[in-house]
Amino acid sequence: MPIELDGDQFEVTMNLLLALHRLRSTDTKVVFWIDAICINQADNGERTQQVQQMRHIYANAQRVVIWLGDEGEVSSRVTDLLKNVAAKEQEITRLVEDTQSHDAERRLAGLRFMRLSAAGKPLDKDQQSAGPNLIKRFPEWFPDEEAWELLSKFVENYWWTRIWTIQEFVVAPDAVLVYGDEVISWESVTEAFALMFRYHIWRYLLVTKNDIETLEKTNSIPNPGKHISLLDLLLESWDRNASDPRDRIFALLGLATDAHPIPFAPDYNKSPEQVYKSTVKETIERDQNLDVLTYTQFNNKNFRVPSWCPDWTIRKSEVKLSLHSLSTRAAIGGKPFRCAGKTFPAIRFSEEFDVLYAQGLRVDYIRRTTGAGVEVFPRFDEIYRECLSLSVVPSEEGSMYFTGLTWRAALRQTLLCGTKDPLGFKSEFDMSIGLVGRKIFSTKKLGLIGLGPNEARENDMICILLGGRSPFVLRRAGDHCFLVGEAYVHGIMYTDPMDTPKVREMSESNRLPEFAIW
């Protein structure tokens, strides 16, 4: 749609046109900085220069106005609901956390009452008594069913999924959301949804789990006062949308606390492949570990990047959860892997930036593997029988793994990535989420057992690279290798094979093997 800009016609989207009509004043001069107007999107040089100023612009704005579209009278019903919930947050929190009066149970019973009542399902005695009392106490929580459907529409707004919008609320000193004719502060929105996150109230409402997870990811982006690395931000924002794949990196450079000064200037004259490779290099050098390599996708990339380079345009749901992240999750109660001990990465790159040279040790070769990994959790006995039939584990009764466990126990620990039973499964379902998208393997010389990527196959190498928390599966191809993915190998995740006189001497004299990874 055309508008007049400095006497000339300028094309804007219908959504922006609606925003301009809503935000302008009829009697006062109002100054806005709007990226779609103030940055020439067709000029890569100007885009490069302006992107470096984005954090400064938002951080120094008098107010950041977030436009969510014009939904007419729908807007006021949603914003009124959120404002009321936010205003009652402390009172509701006290009620839910009052364990002596058991109001927490009555609270949830009341929420179930409303959900079941709307569905026309029979109610039990507790629900029948709790529901009406809670409706009287907190009527703002129980509007008509349509109000919750409208809230779901609010959460589904495209703004919540865009990668550039993170800066709008993270660094802004004052941010408001404008929804049609209504204005609501960012604080009110986050306070209202924080209450839903905290007490899982969304489970009993008409807002879907995916809707709430969208907002939860938004709230999980730390504020500027907290330390967060570029890799952490990439993981938190992975599934956000970007029309330009380079913006998956550029939109975050000003937010990462380990990226000041900015490690490399945004440059729209570079290809996405060049930007993604530079990100790997800078992340390894700043974090002094190889964590970023655990997120690569073998044979599943939209861009022609080397095997050691993640493609950040692949949806997160298509990428296996890092085994390293599994080992450190509080819910599992594990401790970080440290198979390379306290070493730091010893890497270099080829002049063409296509080959990553990394020092490390070859532990063994894969001898046998099971079939491709699963998308659901099978019974442990089924997995054990498959491993026996494929000779992944020996069939001799009483044979022991090198750690002193039976092979059956070692297999179970492998499936759990060495942690205690993380989710309280019953014995027939004691599977780790680490198995999803992975397969089980055993090695040739040392008889080790482990979990590797689905793409792993016989004769692939199991290697420990300096600075790596987990071993990696590498595949020889002439005089170079491909990075297939990370691995869990039971019994060596904490043993620090680097800490031996021979290996230390090789490391100090720079005689450790160097793997050329394409």
KETOR-138651 format. One record per residue (C-alpha): residue number from 1; x, y, z. Coordinates in pm, 1 decimal, m for minus. Layout:
N
<node NUM,<X,Y,Z>>
...
! end
This chain:
518
<node 1,<0.0,0.0,0.0>>
<node 2,<142.0,344.1,m89.8>>
<node 3,<205.0,623.1,160.2>>
<node 4,<361.3,963.5,106.3>>
<node 5,<718.2,989.0,235.1>>
<node 6,<917.5,1309.5,186.1>>
<node 7,<687.1,1397.0,m101.9>>
<node 8,<731.0,1060.7,m276.0>>
<node 9,<522.9,744.2,m293.2>>
<node 10,<652.9,468.2,m64.8>>
<node 11,<511.2,114.3,m51.6>>
<node 12,<432.4,m37.9,288.8>>
<node 13,<244.5,m346.6,398.2>>
<node 14,<m120.3,m325.2,496.0>>
<node 15,<m26.0,m415.3,855.4>>
<node 16,<217.0,m121.6,874.7>>
<node 17,<m39.3,110.5,720.4>>
<node 18,<m290.7,14.0,990.2>>
<node 19,<m25.3,73.6,1257.0>>
<node 20,<53.9,421.8,1123.1>>
<node 21,<m313.6,515.4,1123.4>>
<node 22,<m354.9,384.6,1479.0>>
<node 23,<m41.0,544.0,1626.3>>
<node 24,<m44.3,886.9,1466.6>>
<node 25,<m175.6,1191.0,1650.0>>
<node 26,<m407.6,1447.0,1490.5>>
<node 27,<m272.9,1741.1,1689.9>>
<node 28,<77.0,1646.3,1808.1>>
<node 29,<397.4,1561.5,1624.5>>
<node 30,<497.8,1202.1,1699.8>>
<node 31,<838.5,1065.9,1597.5>>
<node 32,<879.5,694.4,1529.7>>
<node 33,<1172.7,487.2,1411.1>>
<node 34,<1031.0,201.9,1201.1>>
<node 35,<1282.4,m38.6,1050.8>>
<node 36,<1073.4,m116.2,740.5>>
<node 37,<1079.9,254.9,654.0>>
<node 38,<1406.9,377.8,802.9>>
<node 39,<1626.1,102.5,657.4>>
<node 40,<1655.5,59.0,282.2>>
<node 41,<1601.2,m316.4,262.5>>
<node 42,<1730.5,m322.6,m96.2>>
<node 43,<2070.6,m175.6,m0.5>>
<node 44,<2295.3,m437.0,162.0>>
<node 45,<2545.3,m173.7,270.0>>
<node 46,<2281.7,28.9,452.7>>
<node 47,<2129.1,m284.0,608.6>>
<node 48,<2473.7,m387.6,733.0>>
<node 49,<2537.2,m46.8,888.8>>
<node 50,<2193.0,m12.0,1047.4>>
<node 51,<2177.7,m362.9,1194.2>>
<node 52,<2482.4,m280.5,1407.1>>
<node 53,<2283.1,7.9,1559.7>>
<node 54,<1967.4,m187.0,1643.7>>
<node 55,<2049.1,m257.4,2006.4>>
<node 56,<2143.6,107.0,2063.4>>
<node 57,<1819.5,224.9,1900.3>>
<node 58,<1592.6,6.5,2112.5>>
<node 59,<1790.4,59.2,2434.0>>
<node 60,<1771.5,437.5,2400.5>>
<node 61,<1414.2,467.0,2278.4>>
<node 62,<1176.0,663.7,2499.2>>
<node 63,<925.6,382.9,2443.2>>
<node 64,<908.4,77.9,2217.5>>
<node 65,<562.5,26.6,2069.8>>
<node 66,<483.0,m330.6,1964.8>>
<node 67,<201.1,m342.2,1710.4>>
<node 68,<1.4,m667.3,1711.9>>
<node 69,<m264.9,m571.1,1459.0>>
<node 70,<m621.8,m448.1,1466.9>>
<node 71,<m875.9,m698.0,1599.4>>
<node 72,<m1157.3,m454.1,1682.6>>
<node 73,<m1353.3,m524.5,2000.5>>
<node 74,<m1166.9,m853.1,2039.5>>
<node 75,<m861.2,m656.3,2147.6>>
<node 76,<m1019.9,m505.3,2458.0>>
<node 77,<m1150.4,m840.8,2583.1>>
<node 78,<m804.6,m993.4,2563.8>>
<node 79,<m615.2,m701.4,2716.7>>
<node 80,<m873.0,m661.9,2996.4>>
<node 81,<m833.1,m1029.6,3081.7>>
<node 82,<m452.2,m1003.0,3094.8>>
<node 83,<m458.7,m681.3,3299.7>>
<node 84,<m698.5,m831.0,3553.5>>
<node 85,<m491.6,m1146.5,3592.7>>
<node 86,<m170.1,m946.5,3629.9>>
<node 87,<m329.2,m720.9,3892.1>>
<node 88,<m442.3,m1023.4,4092.7>>
<node 89,<m113.5,m1212.1,4061.3>>
<node 90,<m4.4,m1171.0,4423.7>>
<node 91,<m346.7,m1259.0,4564.1>>
<node 92,<m378.6,m1565.3,4341.3>>
<node 93,<m23.9,m1672.3,4429.3>>
<node 94,<m101.2,m1656.3,4800.4>>
<node 95,<m416.7,m1856.9,4747.8>>
<node 96,<m249.1,m2128.6,4541.3>>
<node 97,<47.0,m2158.9,4775.9>>
<node 98,<m163.5,m2174.8,5095.5>>
<node 99,<m104.9,m2541.5,5168.1>>
<node 100,<m270.8,m2539.5,5511.2>>
<node 101,<m615.3,m2461.6,5372.6>>
<node 102,<m562.1,m2690.4,5071.4>>
<node 103,<m675.3,m2405.4,4848.0>>
<node 104,<m424.1,m2515.8,4586.6>>
<node 105,<m618.7,m2836.9,4530.6>>
<node 106,<m948.2,m2649.3,4530.5>>
<node 107,<m801.9,m2399.0,4284.3>>
<node 108,<m707.5,m2665.3,4033.4>>
<node 109,<m1036.2,m2843.2,4094.1>>
<node 110,<m1214.4,m2523.6,4004.1>>
<node 111,<m1016.0,m2490.0,3683.5>>
<node 112,<m1103.4,m2847.0,3594.4>>
<node 113,<m1464.1,m2763.4,3675.1>>
<node 114,<m1469.4,m2486.8,3416.3>>
<node 115,<m1301.5,m2695.9,3149.0>>
<node 116,<m1522.8,m3001.3,3205.8>>
<node 117,<m1832.8,m2790.4,3241.3>>
<node 118,<m1767.7,m2628.5,2905.3>>
<node 119,<m1720.3,m2975.1,2753.5>>
<node 120,<m2043.8,m3103.8,2905.6>>
<node 121,<m1866.1,m3377.5,3103.0>>
<node 122,<m1982.0,m3504.6,3443.5>>
<node 123,<m1817.7,m3345.5,3748.7>>
<node 124,<m1706.8,m3518.6,4066.6>>
<node 125,<m1801.4,m3393.4,4413.7>>
<node 126,<m1490.0,m3180.7,4464.6>>
<node 127,<m1529.5,m3014.1,4129.3>>
<node 128,<m1896.5,m2937.9,4193.9>>
<node 129,<m1819.4,m2760.7,4523.2>>
<node 130,<m1495.8,m2587.9,4420.1>>
<node 131,<m1606.6,m2441.7,4090.0>>
<node 132,<m1880.1,m2197.8,4203.1>>
<node 133,<m1672.3,m2073.7,4498.0>>
<node 134,<m1375.3,m1994.3,4276.2>>
<node 135,<m1591.7,m1823.8,4017.8>>
<node 136,<m1714.1,m1587.1,4289.5>>
<node 137,<m1361.5,m1528.2,4422.9>>
<node 138,<m1191.0,m1466.3,4087.5>>
<node 139,<m1454.1,m1382.8,3825.1>>
<node 140,<m1187.1,m1232.3,3596.1>>
<node 141,<m1034.4,m1577.9,3556.8>>
<node 142,<m1358.9,m1724.4,3432.2>>
<node 143,<m1502.5,m1519.1,3149.0>>
<node 144,<m1706.9,m1686.1,2882.5>>
<node 145,<m1540.2,m1957.6,2678.3>>
<node 146,<m1490.3,m1726.0,2381.1>>
<node 147,<m1257.7,m1499.8,2580.2>>
<node 148,<m1006.0,m1782.2,2620.2>>
<node 149,<m1031.8,m1859.9,2250.3>>
<node 150,<m952.3,m1495.0,2178.7>>
<node 151,<m652.3,m1515.9,2410.4>>
<node 152,<m530.6,m1813.5,2209.4>>
<node 153,<m555.2,m1601.8,1893.8>>
<node 154,<m355.3,m1328.8,2067.6>>
<node 155,<m76.8,m1575.4,2147.4>>
<node 156,<m74.5,m1710.8,1792.6>>
<node 157,<8.1,m1364.7,1652.8>>
<node 158,<304.4,m1381.8,1413.4>>
<node 159,<493.8,m1117.5,1613.0>>
<node 160,<573.4,m1368.1,1889.3>>
<node 161,<766.5,m1591.6,1647.7>>
<node 162,<987.2,m1336.8,1466.9>>
<node 163,<1355.9,m1335.7,1556.4>>
<node 164,<1403.2,m958.2,1530.3>>
<node 165,<1130.2,m890.7,1787.0>>
<node 166,<1348.3,m1025.3,2070.3>>
<node 167,<1535.5,m696.0,2086.9>>
<node 168,<1209.6,m501.9,2106.4>>
<node 169,<1137.2,m624.3,2458.5>>
<node 170,<1474.2,m742.8,2590.9>>
<node 171,<1665.6,m413.6,2574.2>>
<node 172,<1378.8,m162.4,2567.6>>
<node 173,<1351.0,48.4,2887.7>>
<node 174,<973.8,72.8,2835.0>>
<node 175,<767.5,m144.5,2599.5>>
<node 176,<394.5,m153.1,2536.6>>
<node 177,<182.1,m372.7,2314.3>>
<node 178,<m82.1,m207.2,2100.7>>
<node 179,<m363.2,m444.6,2005.5>>
<node 180,<m623.8,m260.1,1801.4>>
<node 181,<m734.0,35.4,2012.7>>
<node 182,<m598.7,m115.6,2333.2>>
<node 183,<m259.5,m60.2,2499.4>>
<node 184,<m109.6,m296.3,2757.5>>
<node 185,<234.3,m287.6,2917.6>>
<node 186,<484.6,m561.9,2853.5>>
<node 187,<503.0,m616.8,3230.5>>
<node 188,<130.0,m690.6,3253.9>>
<node 189,<147.7,m947.1,2974.8>>
<node 190,<449.2,m1126.6,3121.2>>
<node 191,<306.7,m1120.6,3476.2>>
<node 192,<m21.6,m1273.4,3358.7>>
<node 193,<143.7,m1550.1,3160.4>>
<node 194,<406.9,m1609.1,3427.9>>
<node 195,<121.8,m1708.2,3656.9>>
<node 196,<m2.6,m1956.3,3396.9>>
<node 197,<346.1,m2101.2,3353.5>>
<node 198,<408.0,m2127.5,3726.6>>
<node 199,<92.6,m2319.1,3811.5>>
<node 200,<36.5,m2487.8,3474.9>>
<node 201,<m301.9,m2319.7,3458.0>>
<node 202,<m291.2,m2332.3,3079.4>>
<node 203,<m360.3,m2707.4,3104.9>>
<node 204,<m714.1,m2635.7,3217.1>>
<node 205,<m794.0,m2354.7,2975.3>>
<node 206,<m871.0,m2329.8,2605.9>>
<node 207,<m524.3,m2190.6,2529.5>>
<node 208,<m318.1,m2472.6,2379.7>>
<node 209,<16.1,m2598.5,2505.4>>
<node 210,<185.4,m2478.5,2184.5>>
<node 211,<44.1,m2130.2,2238.7>>
<node 212,<185.6,m2112.3,2589.7>>
<node 213,<520.7,m2261.5,2486.9>>
<node 214,<557.1,m1980.0,2233.3>>
<node 215,<526.4,m1723.3,2511.6>>
<node 216,<735.6,m1930.2,2750.1>>
<node 217,<1024.9,m1927.5,2502.2>>
<node 218,<983.3,m1551.7,2471.8>>
<node 219,<1002.3,m1510.2,2848.8>>
<node 220,<1303.9,m1741.6,2870.4>>
<node 221,<1522.3,m1496.9,2676.2>>
<node 222,<1730.5,m1346.8,2958.5>>
<node 223,<1744.1,m975.2,3009.3>>
<node 224,<2065.1,m779.4,2933.9>>
<node 225,<2178.0,m805.4,3295.2>>
<node 226,<2217.9,m1181.5,3275.6>>
<node 227,<2501.1,m1369.1,3109.9>>
<node 228,<2401.6,m1550.6,2794.8>>
<node 229,<2627.3,m1667.2,2515.2>>
<node 230,<2557.8,m1643.1,2144.6>>
<node 231,<2511.2,m2020.9,2132.2>>
<node 232,<2259.1,m2006.6,2418.3>>
<node 233,<2062.7,m1740.7,2232.0>>
<node 234,<2072.2,m1942.2,1910.7>>
<node 235,<1926.6,m2241.4,2092.4>>
<node 236,<1657.3,m2037.5,2269.5>>
<node 237,<1547.3,m1866.7,1947.2>>
<node 238,<1604.2,m2155.6,1706.4>>
<node 239,<1245.2,m2188.9,1583.1>>
<node 240,<1178.4,m1818.2,1545.0>>
<node 241,<1107.7,m1697.2,1194.0>>
<node 242,<1344.9,m1493.6,980.0>>
<node 243,<1281.1,m1395.9,618.8>>
<node 244,<1657.3,m1372.4,565.7>>
<node 245,<1851.8,m1676.2,698.2>>
<node 246,<2145.1,m1453.1,791.8>>
<node 247,<1923.9,m1272.1,1040.9>>
<node 248,<1918.8,m1584.7,1258.4>>
<node 249,<2268.6,m1472.3,1357.4>>
<node 250,<2262.5,m1097.1,1298.4>>
<node 251,<1950.1,m1043.4,1511.0>>
<node 252,<2125.8,m1192.2,1814.8>>
<node 253,<2474.5,m1042.2,1798.2>>
<node 254,<2372.3,m733.8,1994.0>>
<node 255,<2213.2,m941.2,2271.6>>
<node 256,<2479.2,m1199.8,2353.9>>
<node 257,<2686.0,m1093.5,2652.8>>
<node 258,<2984.9,m1284.2,2515.8>>
<node 259,<2961.6,m1096.4,2185.4>>
<node 260,<3086.2,m755.0,2296.6>>
<node 261,<3259.3,m625.2,2106.5>>
<node 262,<3053.9,m790.9,1831.7>>
<node 263,<3268.9,m1084.4,1712.6>>
<node 264,<3211.5,m1014.4,1346.2>>
<node 265,<3021.1,m730.8,1187.4>>
<node 266,<2690.8,m816.8,1022.6>>
<node 267,<2751.2,m814.1,648.7>>
<node 268,<2465.8,m874.6,406.6>>
<node 269,<2713.1,m911.1,123.0>>
<node 270,<2812.5,m1245.7,274.3>>
<node 271,<2619.0,m1561.8,196.6>>
<node 272,<2430.1,m1751.8,468.8>>
<node 273,<2694.0,m2024.8,442.0>>
<node 274,<2974.4,m1776.4,516.9>>
<node 275,<2781.7,m1630.5,811.0>>
<node 276,<2708.7,m1972.0,964.1>>
<node 277,<3071.4,m2084.8,931.6>>
<node 278,<3195.5,m1763.2,1093.1>>
<node 279,<2951.2,m1823.9,1378.4>>
<node 280,<3102.9,m2166.9,1448.8>>
<node 281,<3454.2,m2022.6,1454.3>>
<node 282,<3365.4,m1735.7,1686.0>>
<node 283,<3155.7,m1955.2,1917.4>>
<node 284,<3435.4,m2207.8,1965.7>>
<node 285,<3694.4,m1937.0,2025.6>>
<node 286,<3479.3,m1746.1,2276.9>>
<node 287,<3327.0,m2043.1,2464.0>>
<node 288,<3648.2,m2249.2,2451.4>>
<node 289,<3458.3,m2573.0,2394.0>>
<node 290,<3307.7,m2767.3,2104.4>>
<node 291,<2944.0,m2752.3,2216.1>>
<node 292,<2834.5,m2588.3,1891.3>>
<node 293,<2944.6,m2898.1,1696.0>>
<node 294,<2687.9,m3112.1,1878.5>>
<node 295,<2408.6,m2934.0,1690.3>>
<node 296,<2521.2,m3019.7,1337.5>>
<node 297,<2284.0,m3210.3,1108.5>>
<node 298,<2447.7,m3478.0,894.9>>
<node 299,<2285.6,m3499.4,548.1>>
<node 300,<2000.3,m3271.8,659.1>>
<node 301,<2083.6,m2917.1,558.1>>
<node 302,<1917.2,m2647.9,351.2>>
<node 303,<2252.2,m2487.5,269.3>>
<node 304,<2576.7,m2638.5,146.2>>
<node 305,<2776.5,m2595.5,462.3>>
<node 306,<3046.4,m2837.4,587.6>>
<node 307,<2951.3,m3126.0,814.1>>
<node 308,<3093.9,m2934.6,1114.1>>
<node 309,<2860.6,m2637.0,1063.2>>
<node 310,<2500.9,m2631.2,1193.3>>
<node 311,<2234.3,m2508.2,954.5>>
<node 312,<2019.9,m2281.5,1171.0>>
<node 313,<1732.2,m2285.6,920.6>>
<node 314,<1653.8,m2650.5,1001.6>>
<node 315,<1359.9,m2666.4,1242.7>>
<node 316,<1464.5,m2751.5,1595.3>>
<node 317,<1221.5,m3043.0,1601.9>>
<node 318,<1431.2,m3206.6,1326.7>>
<node 319,<1753.0,m3182.9,1528.7>>
<node 320,<1843.7,m3428.1,1804.1>>
<node 321,<1869.3,m3282.6,2152.1>>
<node 322,<2236.9,m3250.4,2241.0>>
<node 323,<2357.7,m3532.1,2465.6>>
<node 324,<2560.6,m3271.6,2651.8>>
<node 325,<2245.5,m3073.8,2727.2>>
<node 326,<2073.2,m3393.2,2840.3>>
<node 327,<2351.6,m3458.3,3090.0>>
<node 328,<2318.2,m3115.8,3251.2>>
<node 329,<1941.3,m3083.3,3273.7>>
<node 330,<1827.2,m3038.0,3630.2>>
<node 331,<1534.0,m3273.6,3579.0>>
<node 332,<1773.3,m3555.6,3506.6>>
<node 333,<2009.8,m3470.5,3788.1>>
<node 334,<2318.9,m3551.8,3585.7>>
<node 335,<2652.6,m3376.3,3568.2>>
<node 336,<2824.0,m3233.1,3262.3>>
<node 337,<3021.2,m3475.4,3048.4>>
<node 338,<3394.6,m3413.1,3031.9>>
<node 339,<3540.5,m3687.7,2814.7>>
<node 340,<3825.2,m3455.8,2706.6>>
<node 341,<3895.3,m3346.7,3062.3>>
<node 342,<3995.6,m2985.7,3114.1>>
<node 343,<4143.1,m2943.4,2767.1>>
<node 344,<4064.0,m2656.2,2535.0>>
<node 345,<3994.4,m2680.0,2162.4>>
<node 346,<4298.2,m2703.9,1937.5>>
<node 347,<4149.9,m2607.1,1603.6>>
<node 348,<4230.0,m2419.4,1285.3>>
<node 349,<4049.2,m2362.6,958.0>>
<node 350,<4154.9,m2396.1,596.3>>
<node 351,<4211.3,m2080.6,396.9>>
<node 352,<3887.5,m2144.2,205.2>>
<node 353,<3705.2,m2188.5,539.3>>
<node 354,<3575.6,m2530.8,434.1>>
<node 355,<3791.2,m2759.6,649.1>>
<node 356,<3804.6,m2764.2,1029.1>>
<node 357,<4128.0,m2916.5,1163.5>>
<node 358,<4084.5,m3044.5,1519.7>>
<node 359,<4331.2,m3228.8,1742.2>>
<node 360,<4223.4,m3529.4,1941.7>>
<node 361,<4239.4,m3907.1,1983.4>>
<node 362,<4079.0,m4194.5,1797.8>>
<node 363,<3922.1,m4420.7,2059.3>>
<node 364,<3791.4,m4704.8,1842.2>>
<node 365,<3584.9,m4801.6,1538.8>>
<node 366,<3216.7,m4895.8,1533.1>>
<node 367,<3168.7,m5272.2,1493.6>>
<node 368,<2790.3,m5316.8,1504.9>>
<node 369,<2483.7,m5093.4,1525.8>>
<node 370,<2113.2,m5138.4,1579.5>>
<node 371,<1858.5,m5004.9,1334.7>>
<node 372,<1760.6,m4640.6,1314.0>>
<node 373,<1646.1,m4472.4,1631.5>>
<node 374,<1289.3,m4447.9,1748.5>>
<node 375,<1032.8,m4170.4,1775.9>>
<node 376,<855.0,m4336.4,2068.8>>
<node 377,<989.3,m4517.0,2374.3>>
<node 378,<993.3,m4896.9,2324.7>>
<node 379,<1024.3,m5141.2,2608.8>>
<node 380,<1373.0,m5205.4,2736.8>>
<node 381,<1344.8,m5582.4,2680.8>>
<node 382,<1268.1,m5520.1,2314.2>>
<node 383,<1583.5,m5313.4,2276.2>>
<node 384,<1792.8,m5567.5,2462.4>>
<node 385,<1668.7,m5849.2,2237.0>>
<node 386,<1747.5,m5643.9,1927.1>>
<node 387,<2100.3,m5578.4,2054.8>>
<node 388,<2148.6,m5949.8,2119.2>>
<node 389,<2018.7,m6050.3,1776.0>>
<node 390,<2248.5,m5802.2,1600.6>>
<node 391,<2549.1,m5893.2,1820.4>>
<node 392,<2570.9,m5537.9,1951.3>>
<node 393,<2602.7,m5693.4,2297.8>>
<node 394,<2740.9,m6044.8,2366.5>>
<node 395,<2498.5,m6326.5,2438.2>>
<node 396,<2717.3,m6511.6,2689.1>>
<node 397,<2552.5,m6536.1,3029.4>>
<node 398,<2754.8,m6367.9,3301.3>>
<node 399,<2977.3,m6166.7,3066.2>>
<node 400,<3068.4,m5827.8,3210.6>>
<node 401,<3125.6,m5482.6,3066.9>>
<node 402,<3464.8,m5327.7,3144.6>>
<node 403,<3311.9,m5103.5,3413.6>>
<node 404,<3206.4,m5409.3,3614.8>>
<node 405,<2838.8,m5399.9,3515.8>>
<node 406,<2662.9,m5678.1,3334.2>>
<node 407,<2606.2,m5603.5,2967.9>>
<node 408,<2235.3,m5571.7,3033.4>>
<node 409,<2297.7,m5311.5,3306.1>>
<node 410,<2553.8,m5131.7,3087.7>>
<node 411,<2300.9,m5114.2,2805.6>>
<node 412,<2039.9,m4968.7,3037.5>>
<node 413,<2285.7,m4706.1,3163.2>>
<node 414,<2374.9,m4624.2,2803.1>>
<node 415,<2010.8,m4562.3,2718.1>>
<node 416,<1991.4,m4331.7,3018.7>>
<node 417,<2316.0,m4155.0,2917.2>>
<node 418,<2472.1,m4265.2,3245.0>>
<node 419,<2222.2,m4084.6,3466.8>>
<node 420,<1970.6,m4212.8,3713.5>>
<node 421,<1626.4,m4299.8,3578.5>>
<node 422,<1536.7,m3943.3,3469.1>>
<node 423,<1162.7,m3950.7,3435.6>>
<node 424,<1057.0,m4218.9,3682.4>>
<node 425,<964.5,m4471.5,3414.2>>
<node 426,<849.2,m4815.0,3516.6>>
<node 427,<1108.4,m5083.3,3443.6>>
<node 428,<962.0,m5178.9,3106.8>>
<node 429,<974.6,m4817.0,2990.3>>
<node 430,<1302.4,m4703.3,3145.9>>
<node 431,<1417.3,m4535.0,2829.1>>
<node 432,<1610.3,m4212.9,2793.6>>
<node 433,<1489.7,m3940.5,2563.5>>
<node 434,<1846.3,m3951.7,2432.7>>
<node 435,<1754.7,m4259.5,2226.2>>
<node 436,<1513.2,m4068.0,2004.1>>
<node 437,<1683.2,m4015.8,1668.3>>
<node 438,<1982.7,m4227.3,1769.0>>
<node 439,<2103.1,m4585.4,1745.3>>
<node 440,<2304.8,m4812.5,1972.4>>
<node 441,<2652.6,m4926.7,1869.1>>
<node 442,<2942.4,m5134.2,1995.3>>
<node 443,<3309.5,m5090.0,1904.4>>
<node 444,<3568.4,m5326.6,1756.6>>
<node 445,<3881.0,m5330.5,1974.5>>
<node 446,<3770.9,m5213.5,2317.8>>
<node 447,<3419.6,m5358.6,2315.7>>
<node 448,<3257.7,m5030.1,2418.1>>
<node 449,<2885.7,m4962.0,2392.9>>
<node 450,<2727.4,m4629.0,2316.2>>
<node 451,<2462.3,m4412.1,2152.6>>
<node 452,<2533.9,m4245.2,1821.6>>
<node 453,<2345.0,m4059.8,1549.9>>
<node 454,<2111.8,m4249.4,1320.0>>
<node 455,<2357.3,m4194.6,1035.9>>
<node 456,<2640.5,m4380.7,1216.9>>
<node 457,<2752.1,m4704.2,1053.5>>
<node 458,<3012.5,m4976.7,1082.3>>
<node 459,<3377.3,m4862.1,1061.0>>
<node 460,<3299.0,m4503.6,1160.2>>
<node 461,<3552.7,m4368.1,1409.3>>
<node 462,<3477.2,m4279.2,1770.3>>
<node 463,<3702.4,m3984.2,1852.6>>
<node 464,<3764.2,m3751.1,2144.4>>
<node 465,<3853.0,m3399.4,2030.4>>
<node 466,<4029.3,m3152.8,2257.7>>
<node 467,<3772.3,m2924.0,2419.6>>
<node 468,<3483.0,m3162.7,2355.3>>
<node 469,<3247.8,m3276.8,2630.2>>
<node 470,<3126.0,m3579.3,2432.4>>
<node 471,<3300.1,m3809.3,2183.9>>
<node 472,<3226.8,m3754.0,1816.0>>
<node 473,<3154.6,m3997.7,1535.3>>
<node 474,<3377.7,m3922.4,1235.5>>
<node 475,<3371.4,m4091.8,895.0>>
<node 476,<3685.3,m4130.1,690.0>>
<node 477,<3670.6,m4022.7,324.0>>
<node 478,<4018.2,m4031.5,176.5>>
<node 479,<4247.1,m3790.8,361.4>>
<node 480,<3966.0,m3609.8,541.4>>
<node 481,<3662.1,m3686.7,758.6>>
<node 482,<3298.8,m3596.5,791.5>>
<node 483,<3142.4,m3515.0,1127.3>>
<node 484,<2849.2,m3756.2,1164.6>>
<node 485,<2749.9,m3637.5,1511.8>>
<node 486,<2818.7,m3665.3,1883.0>>
<node 487,<2807.1,m3989.1,2082.6>>
<node 488,<2762.6,m4122.2,2432.1>>
<node 489,<3007.9,m4404.0,2512.1>>
<node 490,<2942.6,m4569.5,2844.2>>
<node 491,<3239.4,m4567.5,3079.1>>
<node 492,<3451.1,m4295.8,2915.9>>
<node 493,<3237.9,m3982.1,2956.0>>
<node 494,<3421.3,m3874.7,3272.8>>
<node 495,<3746.8,m4073.7,3261.8>>
<node 496,<3963.5,m3807.0,3093.3>>
<node 497,<4174.7,m4025.6,2860.9>>
<node 498,<4381.1,m3714.4,2791.0>>
<node 499,<4523.8,m3732.0,3143.3>>
<node 500,<4790.7,m3996.1,3082.0>>
<node 501,<5165.4,m3938.8,3056.8>>
<node 502,<5181.2,m4050.0,2693.0>>
<node 503,<4891.9,m3832.9,2578.3>>
<node 504,<5012.2,m3532.7,2779.4>>
<node 505,<5354.6,m3562.4,2621.5>>
<node 506,<5200.3,m3585.1,2273.6>>
<node 507,<4982.8,m3282.5,2346.6>>
<node 508,<5266.0,m3071.5,2484.5>>
<node 509,<5481.8,m3149.3,2182.2>>
<node 510,<5189.2,m3083.3,1947.2>>
<node 511,<5196.5,m3441.6,1816.2>>
<node 512,<4833.7,m3534.8,1877.4>>
<node 513,<4653.5,m3654.5,1564.6>>
<node 514,<4478.9,m3379.2,1371.4>>
<node 515,<4151.3,m3461.8,1199.9>>
<node 516,<4063.3,m3273.5,881.3>>
<node 517,<3684.3,m3240.8,896.6>>
<node 518,<3490.4,m3126.3,590.4>>
! end
